Amino acid sequence: MKIIIAPAKKMIVDTDTFGCDDIPQYLAQTQQILTELRQLTYAQAKTLWHCSDKLAQPNYDWLQKLDLTRQLTPALLAFSGIQYQYMAPDLFTAPALDYVRANLRILSGFYGILRPFDSVVPYRLEMQSKLQVAGTPNLYAFWQDRLYQALTPTSEPIVNLASQEYAKTITPYLQPQQPFVTVVFASLVAGKLKTKATLAKMARGEMVRFLAEHQAATLAAIKGFDHPDWAFSPEHSTASDLVFIYQK
Protein backbone atom coordinates (compact mmCIF):
# COMPACT_ATOMS: atom_id res chain seq x y z
CA MET A 1 0.00 0.00 0.00
CA LYS A 2 1.27 3.45 -0.90
CA ILE A 3 0.07 6.76 0.53
CA ILE A 4 0.41 9.97 -1.49
CA ILE A 5 0.35 13.49 -0.08
CA ALA A 6 0.88 16.96 -1.49
CA PRO A 7 3.84 19.19 -0.62
CA ALA A 8 3.51 22.54 1.16
CA LYS A 9 4.48 26.01 0.01
CA LYS A 10 6.07 26.76 3.36
CA MET A 11 9.48 25.10 3.72
CA ILE A 12 12.34 25.18 6.21
CA VAL A 13 15.94 24.00 6.46
CA ASP A 14 16.51 21.46 9.25
CA THR A 15 19.82 19.62 9.06
CA ASP A 16 19.78 18.42 12.68
CA THR A 17 16.59 16.49 13.57
CA PHE A 18 17.00 13.58 11.12
CA GLY A 19 19.58 12.67 8.53
CA CYS A 20 18.78 12.19 4.86
CA ASP A 21 18.65 8.68 3.37
CA ASP A 22 19.15 9.41 -0.31
CA ILE A 23 18.90 11.95 -3.11
CA PRO A 24 15.59 12.39 -4.97
CA GLN A 25 15.05 9.85 -7.72
CA TYR A 26 14.59 12.46 -10.44
CA LEU A 27 17.26 14.97 -9.51
CA ALA A 28 18.43 15.30 -13.13
CA GLN A 29 14.93 16.38 -14.13
CA THR A 30 14.81 18.78 -11.18
CA GLN A 31 17.99 20.37 -12.50
CA GLN A 32 16.26 20.85 -15.87
CA ILE A 33 13.38 22.61 -14.14
CA LEU A 34 15.77 24.77 -12.13
CA THR A 35 17.55 25.82 -15.34
CA GLU A 36 14.22 26.91 -16.84
CA LEU A 37 13.21 28.79 -13.70
CA ARG A 38 16.47 30.71 -13.68
CA GLN A 39 15.77 31.97 -17.20
CA LEU A 40 12.61 33.74 -16.02
CA THR A 41 12.62 37.46 -15.40
CA TYR A 42 11.40 38.64 -12.02
CA ALA A 43 8.04 39.64 -13.53
CA GLN A 44 7.66 36.22 -15.18
CA ALA A 45 8.53 34.40 -11.97
CA LYS A 46 6.07 36.47 -9.95
CA THR A 47 3.33 35.68 -12.47
CA LEU A 48 4.20 31.98 -12.36
CA TRP A 49 4.06 31.97 -8.57
CA HIS A 50 0.84 34.04 -8.29
CA CYS A 51 2.14 35.85 -5.23
CA SER A 52 2.92 39.31 -3.88
CA ASP A 53 6.25 41.14 -4.16
CA LYS A 54 6.78 40.40 -0.47
CA LEU A 55 6.93 36.69 -1.30
CA ALA A 56 8.19 36.85 -4.87
CA GLN A 57 11.33 38.90 -4.26
CA PRO A 58 12.99 36.65 -1.64
CA ASN A 59 12.00 33.57 -3.63
CA TYR A 60 13.48 35.05 -6.80
CA ASP A 61 16.68 35.96 -4.97
CA TRP A 62 16.86 32.45 -3.51
CA LEU A 63 16.33 30.93 -6.95
CA GLN A 64 19.53 32.51 -8.26
CA LYS A 65 21.70 30.87 -5.60
CA LEU A 66 19.76 27.65 -4.99
CA ASP A 67 22.12 24.65 -4.77
CA LEU A 68 20.54 21.20 -5.02
CA THR A 69 23.44 19.61 -3.13
CA ARG A 70 23.85 21.82 -0.04
CA GLN A 71 21.90 22.59 3.16
CA LEU A 72 19.78 19.49 2.60
CA THR A 73 16.73 18.58 4.69
CA PRO A 74 14.72 15.32 4.69
CA ALA A 75 11.58 16.00 2.67
CA LEU A 76 9.26 15.04 5.52
CA LEU A 77 10.74 17.82 7.68
CA ALA A 78 11.42 20.34 4.91
CA PHE A 79 7.72 20.92 4.25
CA SER A 80 6.25 22.77 7.20
CA GLY A 81 2.71 23.72 6.15
CA ILE A 82 -0.42 22.88 8.14
CA GLN A 83 -0.60 19.24 7.04
CA TYR A 84 2.97 18.58 8.14
CA GLN A 85 2.57 20.44 11.42
CA TYR A 86 -0.37 18.20 12.33
CA MET A 87 1.48 15.12 11.16
CA ALA A 88 4.33 16.03 13.56
CA PRO A 89 6.89 13.64 12.04
CA ASP A 90 9.59 14.79 14.46
CA LEU A 91 7.61 12.98 17.18
CA PHE A 92 7.25 9.69 15.31
CA THR A 93 8.43 6.48 16.94
CA ALA A 94 11.08 4.43 15.15
CA PRO A 95 8.45 1.95 13.81
CA ALA A 96 6.34 4.86 12.53
CA LEU A 97 9.37 6.32 10.75
CA ASP A 98 10.06 2.95 9.15
CA TYR A 99 6.41 2.79 8.06
CA VAL A 100 6.48 6.13 6.26
CA ARG A 101 9.81 5.26 4.68
CA ALA A 102 8.16 2.24 3.09
CA ASN A 103 4.69 3.60 2.35
CA LEU A 104 4.53 7.40 2.17
CA ARG A 105 5.39 9.46 -0.92
CA ILE A 106 5.27 13.23 -1.41
CA LEU A 107 4.34 14.52 -4.86
CA SER A 108 6.18 17.65 -6.02
CA GLY A 109 6.20 19.93 -9.03
CA PHE A 110 9.93 20.54 -8.57
CA TYR A 111 11.19 17.09 -7.53
CA GLY A 112 8.47 14.94 -9.06
CA ILE A 113 8.08 12.44 -6.24
CA LEU A 114 9.88 12.21 -2.92
CA ARG A 115 10.48 9.54 -0.34
CA PRO A 116 10.22 10.94 3.21
CA PHE A 117 13.97 11.04 3.76
CA ASP A 118 15.10 12.23 0.35
CA SER A 119 17.32 15.30 0.61
CA VAL A 120 15.72 18.53 -0.60
CA VAL A 121 16.15 22.29 -0.53
CA PRO A 122 13.40 24.93 -0.23
CA TYR A 123 11.71 25.86 -3.51
CA ARG A 124 8.52 27.47 -4.77
CA LEU A 125 6.76 25.70 -7.64
CA GLU A 126 3.28 24.22 -7.79
CA MET A 127 2.46 21.28 -10.03
CA GLN A 128 -0.18 23.29 -11.89
CA SER A 129 2.29 26.06 -12.76
CA LYS A 130 2.43 26.65 -16.50
CA LEU A 131 6.19 26.26 -16.79
CA GLN A 132 7.52 25.00 -20.11
CA VAL A 133 10.35 22.50 -19.66
CA ALA A 134 12.16 20.46 -22.33
CA GLY A 135 9.61 21.35 -24.99
CA THR A 136 6.57 20.43 -22.88
CA PRO A 137 3.78 22.95 -22.15
CA ASN A 138 3.51 22.30 -18.41
CA LEU A 139 4.76 20.16 -15.54
CA TYR A 140 2.14 17.45 -16.00
CA ALA A 141 3.38 16.89 -19.55
CA PHE A 142 7.01 17.09 -18.43
CA TRP A 143 6.68 14.50 -15.67
CA GLN A 144 4.29 12.22 -17.60
CA ASP A 145 4.17 8.77 -15.93
CA ARG A 146 7.46 9.09 -14.06
CA LEU A 147 5.77 9.79 -10.71
CA TYR A 148 3.55 6.73 -11.00
CA GLN A 149 6.46 4.52 -12.04
CA ALA A 150 8.47 5.63 -9.01
CA LEU A 151 5.44 5.30 -6.72
CA THR A 152 4.79 1.64 -7.40
CA PRO A 153 5.84 -0.89 -10.01
CA THR A 154 2.88 -3.10 -9.03
CA SER A 155 -0.89 -2.69 -8.85
CA GLU A 156 -0.87 -2.31 -5.06
CA PRO A 157 -3.56 -0.07 -3.45
CA ILE A 158 -2.92 3.68 -3.33
CA VAL A 159 -4.32 5.89 -0.58
CA ASN A 160 -4.83 9.42 -1.85
CA LEU A 161 -4.35 12.12 0.78
CA ALA A 162 -3.19 14.65 -1.82
CA SER A 163 -5.09 17.51 -3.41
CA GLN A 164 -6.63 17.07 -6.85
CA GLU A 165 -3.80 19.14 -8.34
CA TYR A 166 -1.28 16.49 -7.32
CA ALA A 167 -3.42 13.35 -7.55
CA LYS A 168 -3.77 14.10 -11.27
CA THR A 169 -0.12 13.12 -11.72
CA ILE A 170 -1.00 9.53 -10.75
CA THR A 171 -4.59 8.75 -11.80
CA PRO A 172 -4.08 8.67 -15.60
CA TYR A 173 -1.52 5.89 -15.23
CA LEU A 174 -3.23 3.50 -12.81
CA GLN A 175 -3.21 -0.13 -13.83
CA PRO A 176 -6.56 -1.81 -14.58
CA GLN A 177 -8.43 -2.67 -11.39
CA GLN A 178 -5.79 -0.98 -9.23
CA PRO A 179 -7.41 0.31 -6.01
CA PHE A 180 -7.12 4.09 -5.69
CA VAL A 181 -8.95 5.41 -2.65
CA THR A 182 -9.31 9.10 -1.85
CA VAL A 183 -9.80 10.01 1.81
CA VAL A 184 -12.27 12.89 1.99
CA PHE A 185 -12.54 15.17 5.01
CA ALA A 186 -15.66 17.29 4.76
CA SER A 187 -18.31 19.17 6.71
CA LEU A 188 -22.04 18.71 6.25
CA VAL A 189 -23.47 22.09 5.21
CA ALA A 190 -27.20 22.18 4.44
CA GLY A 191 -27.09 18.45 3.84
CA LYS A 192 -24.21 18.64 1.38
CA LEU A 193 -20.54 17.74 1.77
CA LYS A 194 -18.20 20.72 1.76
CA THR A 195 -14.43 20.48 2.10
CA LYS A 196 -12.82 23.28 4.09
CA ALA A 197 -9.18 23.51 3.05
CA THR A 198 -7.57 24.20 6.42
CA LEU A 199 -9.51 21.52 8.26
CA ALA A 200 -8.75 19.01 5.50
CA LYS A 201 -5.03 19.75 5.61
CA MET A 202 -5.00 19.28 9.40
CA ALA A 203 -6.86 16.00 9.11
CA ARG A 204 -4.66 14.65 6.32
CA GLY A 205 -1.60 15.16 8.48
CA GLU A 206 -3.27 13.46 11.42
CA MET A 207 -4.36 10.59 9.19
CA VAL A 208 -0.76 9.96 8.08
CA ARG A 209 0.29 9.86 11.72
CA PHE A 210 -2.57 7.47 12.56
CA LEU A 211 -1.67 5.09 9.73
CA ALA A 212 2.01 5.17 10.69
CA GLU A 213 1.37 4.62 14.41
CA HIS A 214 -0.99 1.72 13.68
CA GLN A 215 1.17 0.22 10.92
CA ALA A 216 -1.90 0.16 8.66
CA ALA A 217 -1.57 -2.38 5.89
CA THR A 218 -5.08 -2.44 4.40
CA LEU A 219 -7.58 0.07 3.06
CA ALA A 220 -10.04 -1.09 5.71
CA ALA A 221 -7.69 0.14 8.43
CA ILE A 222 -8.28 3.73 7.30
CA LYS A 223 -11.86 3.56 8.58
CA GLY A 224 -10.50 3.11 12.11
CA PHE A 225 -9.21 6.69 12.23
CA ASP A 226 -10.27 7.62 15.76
CA HIS A 227 -9.89 11.39 15.89
CA PRO A 228 -12.57 13.06 18.08
CA ASP A 229 -13.28 15.73 15.46
CA TRP A 230 -13.97 13.28 12.63
CA ALA A 231 -16.32 10.34 12.12
CA PHE A 232 -16.27 7.87 9.27
CA SER A 233 -19.48 8.04 7.24
CA PRO A 234 -20.40 4.74 5.53
CA GLU A 235 -23.47 6.32 3.90
CA HIS A 236 -21.38 9.01 2.17
CA SER A 237 -18.49 6.70 1.25
CA THR A 238 -17.98 4.66 -1.91
CA ALA A 239 -15.45 2.11 -3.11
CA SER A 240 -13.19 4.97 -4.24
CA ASP A 241 -13.96 7.63 -1.59
CA LEU A 242 -13.74 7.15 2.16
CA VAL A 243 -15.58 10.08 3.72
CA PHE A 244 -15.06 11.47 7.20
CA ILE A 245 -17.49 14.08 8.54
CA TYR A 246 -16.40 16.95 10.79
CA GLN A 247 -18.12 16.66 14.17
CA LYS A 248 -17.99 20.22 15.48
N, C-alpha and C positions, 0 to 999 in steps of 0.2 A: 504493500500500500504506500502510495506517495501522497504527500500533502503539499499543495502549492499556495503561496501567499504573495501578496504584492510588496514592493519595496516601500520606502517612505521618503518624502522630500527632505525631511530633516535628517541630517547625518552628523556623526561625531567621529573623532579620532580617539581610539582607546587601544593603546599598545600594551597595556598592563594586565587587564582582567583575565583574558585567555590568549593563548597563542594561536596562530593560524596553522591550519593543516596543509593547505595547498594553494596554488594559484587558480584563478577561475579557468574553467575549461575552454572558454572562447576568448582568451586574452588577445590573440592576434586580431580578431574581429573588433574587439574593444579599441584597439589601437587605431584601426581604420576609422571608427566613429570619432575618436578623439581628433584625428587629423582633419576630418571634415568640420568638426566643431570649431577648431582653431582658425579655420578659414573664414568664419563668419565675422562680420563687422559687429560692433556693439549693438547697433540698432537691430540687426538681424537676429542676434542672440536673444535680445530682450523680447522680440516678437515670438521667437520659438518657445521661450520659457513662459510667456504670458504672465509676467510679473512686473512689479514696480522697479524704479531705479534703485531703491533701497536694497532690494534683493538682487537685481540684475548686475549692478556694478561689482560687488564683491565676488559674485560667481564668475563674472567675466574675467576679473583679475586672476582668480584662482585657476581658471581654465588655461591661462597662458603658462602657468608654472606647474600644472598638475603632472605628477610623476607616478606612473602606474606601479612602480617598484619600491616606493619609499613611504614611510609612515603608514604602514598597513594595519588594518583592523579586521578581525573576523566579521564577516557579513552580518551575522546575527546580532552583533553589538554595534556595528557601524550605523545601522538604521535605528533612529531613535524617536520615530513618530509615535502616535497614540497606541497603535496596535502593538508595537514592540515594548512600549512602557508597561502595558498591561500583561504582556507575555512574561516580562521580567526574567529573561534568560540568564542573567547573572546570578540568579538564585536557584537555578536548576540543580538537581542532584546529579551525580555522575551517571546513573542509569538514564535519566531524562536527557542528558546531553548526548549520550550514545544513541538514544532513540531519534532525536532530531537529526543527528549526523546521517543516520540511515534513511530517514523518511521525509524530512522537510526540505523543500526547495523554494528559493526566492527568485521570482521572475523579475527581470530588469531590462529596461531599454538600453542601458549602457553596457552591461555585462552579459546580457542574454539570460542566463540562468546561473544561480549561485547555490552551492552547498553552504550550510551554516557557517563553516569555518574556512571558507575561501577568503583569501586576503584581498581587501578592497580599499579604495580611497574615496573620499566624498566626491560626489558629482551631482549635477542637476540635469536630468533628461528623462522625460516621461515616454512610455512606449508609444503613445499616440502622437508624439511630436512629428511633424512633417519634415523630417530631416532626410535629405537625399544622400545615400551612401552607396558607393560602388555601382552607380548606375540604376539603383532602385529608388522608387518614389518615396518610400517611407520605411520605418523600422520593421513593420510587419513583413514587408516584402524582403527586406535585407536579411532578417533572421530566418524566414521561411520555417522549415520543420526542425531546425537545429535544437530549439528548446525542448521540443517533445522527444527528440532522439536522446538528448542528454538526461531527460527526466526519467524515462523508462524504456528499456529495449523490449519489454514484454507487455502483455495486455493486462497488467495488474490494475486494481482499482485506484482511482485518483480522487482525492478529497479536495474540493475547490474552496479555499478560503480567500481567494484573490478577488479583486474587482473585475468587472466585465472587461475593462481595458486590457488587463493582463491575461485573463482566462482565454481571450481570443487568440493568444499565441499557441495554445494547446489544442483547443477543441477541433479545429479543422483536420487534425492529423490523428485523431483517435482511431485505434483499430476497431474493426467490427465487433460489436457486443462488449466493448471495453467499458466497465462501469466508470462513470464520471458523475460524482455527486457534489452538488453545490450546497453548502451550509448557509441557510438564509436566517439572518437575525432581523426581525421586523416588529413593528408595533401595530396593534389593531386600531385603526382610526376610522370611525364610522363604518365598521364592519369590513374594512378593506386593509390589506397588508401594506404597510409603508415602512421602507427602510430609512432610518435616520443615520447619516454617515458616521457621526462621532460614536454613537452607541454601537454600531456595527463593527467599527474598528476596535473598540474596546473588547467586544465579545470575541472577535476573531483571535485576538491575542490570548485571551483567557482560554479559548478552545484549544489552541496549540499547546498551552501549558497543561491543560487537562489530559489531552491525548498522550503527551510525553510522560506525565506523572503516572498514568495508568497503563502505559505501554500498549496502547490500543492497536490491535492488529486486524480488526474487521470494521466494516462500515456500520454494523449494528452497534458497536461500542460508542459511536458518536452520540447516539440517542441518550446515553447515560450522563451526559453533561449536566452536572448538578449545581449550577450556579443559581443563587437565590433570585436573581433578577430575570432569569430566563426559564421558560418551560417548553419542552418539546411538544409540538402540536401534530399528532398523527393525522387529524382531519385536514390540515393545510399542507401536509407533506405528500410527496410523490416518490416514485422510484429514483428520480434524478434530483429532487430538492428536499432536503431535510430542514424543516422550518421550526425555528424557536421564536416564541412570542415574548415580548417584553412584559414584565409583570408589574411595573410601577405605573 
